[in-house]
């Protein structure tokens, strides 16, 4: 189960196919992951209800355990680190009140990343790290609903189902978008976070959900199972295929591949809808791009702190050729969405429709700490196939359409 707090930008959607990221060193256009998964910067705060998630922490347990008493001997040649350790030990040993050592270390780590004054470099606690891993992996253990908390008059909170995923316990039980969740196992629901904490931290396999629809209360029992997050939907408009991509998760490329293969032979043009898709795995964006590009085509480039540029080229070959491709973007299209857009625009002359994209042109590297928390920090800039940087600039559409209701029609018209 997932929670969305007052939807702003980032999301997820569709799949029934498992697929791990193809590269050994998984990367995301917002992050390149070393030990865990990448981070897609969410303005939509999503809490996934899970029974547990496997996080590799063994290699860091010793470091974390040693936080209780750090040794200055380890840093005799580093005065700055010595001062930090001295300060830590002074607080632990002498502060007038008892200090939570774990929280003290977390605050210090968070402070370092905040000091960078970079909105994409940050510390993520264990809960947020796990939630992100679930989302970008493209699957989780839960009941298959996305929920949000709405604030009504007099500060009354309602926990509302934002979306029900296909082929899940919630879908089979008849839950629908807009249903208001009232109770879990007879306990009144406080907000969406309460539901997440109850199921995520519980040890039960099934939960009794009481909800309200059209003023009437109903109760269902939902048994948790492995749920695949839908990030892709598709349909056709005569000879035009339409693919909506919600996020770039580990399963997105397989979903798009399946969508393309499902199109009738009469489909000769394609519209890719990336509106409000704020990113995901860089490897997913790369894999999706390869479905359309000839071998050897440059997908994107990375520029490091020393100015070194590395090009990343398509290796797989074209899955299916289309006469024309249009891509719909808006201000919520960022990161992986911008990489795919620029790759197809600069290689295939894809027509970009909509409004200017977000302009996220940096790459972050991430590491999972021994505690299971994650840190991420900017390590490079990404550039388009021709060396174009969109950082803080965004991608300007070829056909600017500010009216949301007319953007799809304009894209369809552009590829007819």
ABEGO torsion letter per residue (X at the ends): XBBBBGBAABBBBBEABBBBBABABBBBAABBBAABBBBBBBABBBBBBBAEBBBBAAAAAAAAAAAABBBAAAAAABAAAAAAAAAAAAAAAABABBBBAAAAAAAAAAAAAAAAGBAABBBBBAAAAAAAAAAAAGBBBBAGBBBBBBBBBGGBBBBBBABBBBGBAAAAAGBBBGBBBABBGGBBBABAAAAAAAAAABABABBBBBBBBGGBBBBBBBBBBBBBBBABBBBBBEABBBBBBABBBAAAAAAAAAAAAABBAABABBBBBABGBAEEBAAAAAAAAAAABBBGBBABBBBBAAGBBBBBBBAAEBABBBABBBBBBBAABBEAAAAAAAAAAAAAGBBBBEBBBAGBABBBBBBBBAAGBBBBBBABBBBBAAGBBABGAEBBBABBBABAAAAAAAAAAAAX
